[in-house]
């Protein structure tokens, strides 16, 4: 039996909308990465960009379990001596660009090569409910309804 490899002509990218309202960040990011890679399809090919185009709305309403909202620290370095910067998800979600929390979580779950960058370019994240992709007629994927744990945060 031969191994099937998807050809460029065989690929058909669908548009999907995911509502992040009340969904746990890590579970949301892993399911988005799965969609972007195309692992949900029977024709999945690791060396091809066969995933869907994903639109995420309500990024500002994503949940973080436990005390991660204040205790988790994101680091970045400017490249200059002593140029390490740190921030928390709470600061990012309260800023002008709350969608960056979801973008970084998904980006870190994709491969760090040309294929990963190509797959990441199929992701669109919006802070509110409005998005300009209605002409593409995206399908709605209910992440919160898939598993009760997806929309549950632990009570302290």
C-alpha positions as CSV (number, residue, x, y, z in Angstrom):
1,X,0.0,0.0,0.0
2,X,1.4,3.4,-1.0
3,X,1.5,6.4,1.3
4,X,-0.8,9.2,0.1
5,X,0.7,12.7,-0.3
6,X,-1.6,15.6,-1.1
7,X,-0.8,17.5,-4.3
8,X,-1.3,21.3,-4.6
9,X,-4.3,20.6,-7.0
10,X,-6.0,18.4,-4.3
11,X,-5.9,21.1,-1.6
12,X,-9.1,23.0,-0.8
13,X,-8.9,25.5,2.0
14,X,-12.1,26.1,4.0
15,X,-12.8,29.2,6.1
16,X,-13.8,28.6,9.7
17,X,-14.8,31.0,12.5
18,X,-14.0,30.2,16.1
19,X,-15.5,32.2,19.0
20,X,-13.0,32.5,21.8
21,X,-15.5,33.9,24.3
22,X,-14.9,32.0,27.6
23,X,-12.6,29.3,26.0
24,X,-9.4,28.3,27.8
25,X,-6.4,29.7,26.0
26,X,-4.2,26.6,25.7
27,X,-7.1,24.3,24.5
28,X,-8.1,27.0,22.0
29,X,-4.6,27.4,20.7
30,X,-4.0,23.7,20.2
31,X,-7.2,23.2,18.3
32,X,-6.5,26.3,16.1
33,X,-3.0,24.9,15.4
34,X,-4.5,21.5,14.5
35,X,-6.8,23.3,12.0
36,X,-4.0,25.4,10.5
37,X,-1.8,22.3,10.0
38,X,-4.7,20.3,8.5
39,X,-4.4,17.4,10.9
40,X,-8.2,17.1,11.1
41,X,-8.3,16.0,7.5
42,X,-7.9,12.5,6.1
43,X,-5.5,13.9,3.4
44,X,-3.1,15.4,5.9
45,X,0.4,15.7,4.6
46,X,3.1,16.9,7.0
47,X,5.2,18.7,4.3
48,X,2.2,20.6,2.7
49,X,0.1,23.5,3.9
50,X,-3.3,21.7,3.7
51,X,-5.0,23.3,6.7
52,X,-7.9,25.7,6.8
53,X,-8.1,29.5,7.1
54,X,-9.1,30.3,10.6
55,X,-10.8,33.5,11.9
56,X,-10.9,33.9,15.7
57,X,-13.4,36.5,17.2
58,X,-13.8,37.7,20.7
59,X,-10.0,37.3,21.5
60,X,-10.3,39.8,24.4
61,X,-12.7,37.4,26.2
62,X,-10.4,34.3,26.3
63,X,-9.9,32.6,29.7
64,X,-6.7,31.6,31.4
65,X,-7.0,29.0,34.2
66,X,-5.7,29.4,37.7
67,X,-3.5,32.5,38.3
68,X,-1.9,32.5,34.9
69,X,-3.4,35.8,33.9
70,X,-1.2,37.7,36.5
71,X,1.6,35.2,37.2
72,X,2.6,34.0,33.7
73,X,5.4,36.0,32.2
74,X,6.2,36.4,28.5
75,X,9.8,37.4,27.8
76,X,11.3,39.0,24.7
77,X,14.8,40.4,24.0
78,X,15.5,43.5,22.0
79,X,18.9,42.2,20.9
80,X,20.8,44.9,22.8
81,X,22.7,44.2,26.1
82,X,20.3,44.3,29.0
83,X,17.4,44.4,26.6
84,X,15.1,41.7,28.1
85,X,11.5,42.8,28.3
86,X,8.7,41.0,30.2
87,X,5.0,41.3,30.2
88,X,1.9,39.3,31.5
89,X,-1.2,38.2,29.7
90,X,-3.2,40.6,31.9
91,X,-1.3,43.6,30.5
92,X,-1.6,42.3,26.9
93,X,-5.4,41.6,27.2
94,X,-5.9,45.1,28.7
95,X,-3.9,46.8,25.9
96,X,-4.9,48.0,22.5
97,X,-4.1,44.6,20.9
98,X,-5.5,41.7,23.0
99,X,-5.4,39.4,20.0
100,X,-1.7,39.0,20.4
101,X,-2.1,36.5,23.3
102,X,-3.9,34.1,21.0
103,X,-1.5,34.7,18.1
104,X,1.6,34.0,20.2
105,X,0.1,30.9,21.7
106,X,-0.8,29.5,18.3
107,X,2.5,30.6,16.7
108,X,4.5,28.7,19.4
109,X,2.6,25.5,18.6
110,X,3.5,25.6,14.9
111,X,6.8,24.6,13.4
112,X,9.5,27.3,13.2
113,X,10.3,27.1,9.5
114,X,8.9,28.3,6.2
115,X,5.9,25.9,6.4
116,X,5.0,27.1,9.9
117,X,5.1,30.7,8.8
118,X,2.9,29.9,5.8
119,X,0.4,28.1,8.0
120,X,0.4,31.0,10.5
121,X,-0.4,33.4,7.8
122,X,-3.8,31.6,7.4
123,X,-4.8,32.8,10.9
124,X,-6.8,36.0,11.5
125,X,-7.6,37.1,15.1
126,X,-10.0,39.9,16.0
127,X,-10.6,41.4,19.5
128,X,-14.4,41.9,19.0
129,X,-17.2,40.1,17.1
130,X,-16.8,42.0,13.8
131,X,-14.6,40.6,11.1
132,X,-14.3,41.4,7.3
133,X,-14.5,37.8,6.2
134,X,-18.2,37.3,5.7
135,X,-18.0,37.2,1.9
136,X,-15.9,33.9,2.3
137,X,-18.9,32.3,4.1
138,X,-16.9,30.7,6.9
139,X,-18.2,27.7,8.8
140,X,-18.7,28.2,12.6
141,X,-16.7,25.8,14.8
142,X,-18.0,25.6,18.4
143,X,-14.8,24.9,20.4
144,X,-16.6,25.5,23.7
145,X,-19.2,22.8,22.9
146,X,-16.7,20.1,22.0
147,X,-15.6,19.4,25.5
148,X,-16.8,20.8,28.8
149,X,-13.2,21.5,29.8
150,X,-12.7,23.8,26.9
151,X,-14.8,26.5,28.5
152,X,-14.2,25.8,32.2
153,X,-11.8,27.6,34.4
154,X,-10.9,26.3,37.8
155,X,-12.4,28.1,40.7
156,X,-10.0,29.3,43.4
